[in-house]
């Protein structure tokens, strides 16, 4: 039976904190009262993906929102409020990240109407919609290739939704320099792959819709 205690995690935290401070006595104090991140990351909640570690960024550099499938949905108030507040903080780059071997995308590819836990299935429905919109690109592919392709298409859909969101649209109208990026992380080698050109304004959406 698994232990109900997290004492080992607290001990790990203590050792980590002390190790950080031994290298830099101001390691935590310099970020304690404010933050001015340059990046906002929207990605999947998958336990194999750690954005700050993957991009080798220190605390205070990246504002993060994670959910099942790394979805960007205009109706998701949590995601939209995080995006809005990230722009208030002054982020210059919005990074929408998918990852290969994504369970949400596998569900979107393979699940039938009654498959999956109910709340999970409701979320995966967004991925299914992406699959249906891009059926021609997925048709005939072996399952593993179709899975990878759907991960990329789902990420591209997230980029499009970020660009057409109210927070990003308002930022561009106000003349703020904000770039939206699409990347996919590979848990097999720890590397990120950029899957579209950065979009820095409404005019950039045309290049995205030409390929998605």
C-alpha positions as CSV (number, residue, x, y, z in Angstrom):
1,X,0.0,0.0,0.0
2,X,1.3,3.4,-0.9
3,X,2.3,5.8,1.9
4,X,-0.2,8.6,2.6
5,X,2.7,10.9,3.6
6,X,4.6,13.4,1.4
7,X,7.4,13.8,3.9
8,X,9.9,12.6,1.3
9,X,8.8,15.4,-1.0
10,X,9.2,18.0,1.7
11,X,12.7,16.7,2.5
12,X,13.5,16.8,-1.2
13,X,12.3,20.4,-1.3
14,X,14.4,21.4,1.6
15,X,17.5,19.9,0.0
16,X,16.7,21.6,-3.3
17,X,16.1,25.0,-1.6
18,X,19.4,24.8,0.3
19,X,21.3,23.7,-2.8
20,X,20.0,26.7,-4.8
21,X,20.8,29.1,-2.0
22,X,24.3,27.6,-1.5
23,X,25.1,28.6,-5.2
24,X,23.3,32.0,-5.0
25,X,22.2,33.4,-1.7
26,X,19.7,35.7,-3.5
27,X,18.3,32.9,-5.6
28,X,14.8,33.1,-4.2
29,X,14.7,36.6,-2.8
30,X,15.2,38.3,-6.2
31,X,11.9,36.8,-7.4
32,X,9.9,36.8,-4.2
33,X,8.0,40.1,-4.6
34,X,7.4,40.4,-8.4
35,X,7.6,38.6,-11.7
36,X,8.2,39.8,-15.3
37,X,8.2,36.7,-17.4
38,X,9.0,36.9,-21.1
39,X,7.2,33.7,-22.1
40,X,3.7,32.3,-21.6
41,X,3.5,28.5,-22.1
42,X,0.3,26.7,-22.8
43,X,0.8,22.9,-22.8
44,X,-0.4,19.5,-21.7
45,X,-0.5,18.4,-18.0
46,X,1.4,15.2,-18.9
47,X,3.9,14.3,-16.1
48,X,6.7,13.8,-18.6
49,X,6.7,17.4,-19.8
50,X,8.3,20.1,-17.6
51,X,8.5,23.3,-19.6
52,X,11.0,25.3,-17.5
53,X,13.3,22.3,-17.4
54,X,12.9,21.5,-21.1
55,X,13.8,25.1,-22.0
56,X,16.4,25.5,-19.2
57,X,14.8,28.6,-17.8
58,X,15.1,30.0,-14.2
59,X,12.2,30.9,-12.0
60,X,10.4,34.1,-13.1
61,X,11.0,33.5,-16.8
62,X,7.9,31.6,-17.9
63,X,4.2,31.9,-17.0
64,X,2.5,28.5,-17.4
65,X,-0.9,27.1,-18.0
66,X,-1.4,23.4,-18.5
67,X,-4.4,21.2,-19.2
68,X,-5.4,17.9,-20.7
69,X,-4.2,18.0,-24.3
70,X,-2.6,21.4,-24.1
71,X,-5.9,22.9,-25.5
72,X,-6.5,26.5,-26.3
73,X,-10.2,27.1,-26.2
74,X,-11.9,30.5,-26.2
75,X,-14.6,29.2,-23.9
76,X,-12.0,28.0,-21.3
77,X,-12.0,30.9,-18.8
78,X,-9.1,29.5,-16.9
79,X,-6.9,29.3,-20.1
80,X,-8.1,32.7,-21.4
81,X,-7.6,34.5,-18.0
82,X,-4.1,33.0,-17.7
83,X,-3.4,34.3,-21.3
84,X,-4.8,37.7,-20.5
85,X,-2.8,38.1,-17.3
86,X,0.4,36.8,-18.9
87,X,0.0,39.7,-21.4
88,X,-0.6,42.1,-18.5
89,X,2.7,40.9,-17.0
90,X,4.3,41.8,-20.3
91,X,5.1,38.5,-21.9
92,X,6.5,38.8,-25.5
93,X,6.1,35.2,-26.6
94,X,3.1,32.9,-26.3
95,X,4.2,29.3,-26.8
96,X,1.5,26.7,-27.6
97,X,3.1,23.3,-27.1
98,X,1.9,19.8,-27.8
99,X,3.8,16.6,-27.2
100,X,4.1,13.3,-29.0
101,X,2.6,10.2,-27.2
102,X,-0.2,12.5,-25.9
103,X,-3.0,10.5,-24.3
104,X,-5.6,13.1,-25.1
105,X,-4.7,13.0,-28.8
106,X,-4.7,9.2,-28.8
107,X,-8.2,9.4,-27.3
108,X,-9.2,11.9,-30.0
109,X,-7.9,9.6,-32.6
110,X,-9.4,6.3,-31.4
111,X,-12.1,6.8,-28.8
112,X,-15.7,6.1,-29.7
113,X,-18.8,8.0,-28.3
114,X,-18.9,6.0,-25.1
115,X,-15.1,5.6,-24.4
116,X,-13.2,7.3,-21.6
117,X,-14.1,8.8,-18.2
118,X,-16.9,11.4,-18.8
119,X,-15.0,14.6,-18.0
120,X,-12.0,13.4,-19.9
121,X,-14.1,12.5,-22.9
122,X,-15.7,15.9,-22.9
123,X,-12.3,17.5,-23.2
124,X,-11.1,15.0,-25.7
125,X,-14.1,16.0,-27.9
126,X,-12.1,19.1,-28.8
127,X,-9.3,16.9,-30.2
128,X,-11.9,14.8,-32.1
129,X,-13.1,18.0,-33.7
130,X,-9.6,18.7,-34.9
131,X,-9.3,15.2,-36.3
132,X,-12.6,15.6,-38.2
133,X,-11.5,19.0,-39.6
134,X,-8.3,17.4,-40.9
135,X,-9.6,14.0,-41.9
136,X,-7.9,14.2,-45.3
137,X,-4.5,14.7,-43.8
138,X,-4.9,11.7,-41.5
139,X,-6.6,9.3,-43.9
140,X,-4.5,6.3,-44.8
141,X,-1.7,6.9,-42.3
142,X,-0.6,4.1,-40.0
143,X,-1.9,4.6,-36.5
144,X,1.4,5.8,-35.0
145,X,1.9,8.3,-37.8
146,X,-1.7,9.5,-37.5
147,X,-1.3,10.0,-33.8
148,X,1.9,12.1,-34.3
149,X,0.1,14.1,-37.0
150,X,-2.9,14.7,-34.8
151,X,-0.6,16.0,-32.1
152,X,0.8,18.6,-34.6
153,X,-2.6,19.5,-35.9
154,X,-4.0,20.0,-32.4
155,X,-1.1,22.2,-31.6
156,X,-1.6,24.2,-34.8
157,X,-5.3,24.6,-33.8
158,X,-4.2,25.9,-30.5
159,X,-1.9,28.5,-32.2
160,X,-4.8,29.6,-34.3
161,X,-7.1,29.9,-31.3
162,X,-4.5,31.8,-29.3
163,X,-4.1,34.3,-32.2
164,X,-7.8,34.8,-32.5
165,X,-8.4,35.1,-28.8
166,X,-9.5,38.4,-27.2
167,X,-6.4,38.9,-25.1
168,X,-3.9,38.5,-28.0
169,X,-6.2,40.4,-30.4
170,X,-6.4,43.3,-27.9
171,X,-2.6,43.2,-27.4
172,X,-2.0,43.5,-31.1
173,X,-4.5,46.4,-31.4
174,X,-2.6,48.2,-28.7
175,X,0.6,47.8,-30.7
176,X,2.2,45.4,-28.3
177,X,4.9,43.1,-29.7
178,X,3.6,39.6,-29.0
179,X,4.6,36.6,-31.0
180,X,2.6,33.3,-31.0
181,X,4.6,30.1,-31.5
182,X,3.7,26.4,-32.0
183,X,6.1,23.7,-30.8
184,X,5.9,20.0,-30.2
185,X,7.9,18.3,-27.4
186,X,9.3,14.7,-27.9
187,X,9.5,12.8,-24.6
188,X,11.7,10.3,-26.2
189,X,14.6,12.7,-26.6
190,X,13.6,15.8,-24.7
191,X,13.7,18.1,-27.7
192,X,11.2,20.7,-28.9
193,X,10.3,21.1,-32.6
194,X,8.9,24.3,-34.0
195,X,6.0,23.5,-36.3
196,X,5.0,26.9,-37.7
197,X,6.5,30.3,-38.2
198,X,6.0,32.8,-35.3
199,X,2.8,34.9,-35.8
200,X,3.2,38.5,-34.8
201,X,-0.1,40.0,-35.9
202,X,-3.4,39.3,-37.6
203,X,-1.8,39.3,-41.0
204,X,0.3,36.3,-40.0
205,X,-2.9,34.1,-39.7
206,X,-3.0,33.7,-43.4
207,X,0.2,31.8,-43.5
208,X,-1.2,29.6,-40.8
209,X,-4.5,28.9,-42.5
210,X,-2.7,28.1,-45.7
211,X,-1.0,25.1,-44.0
212,X,-3.7,24.1,-41.5
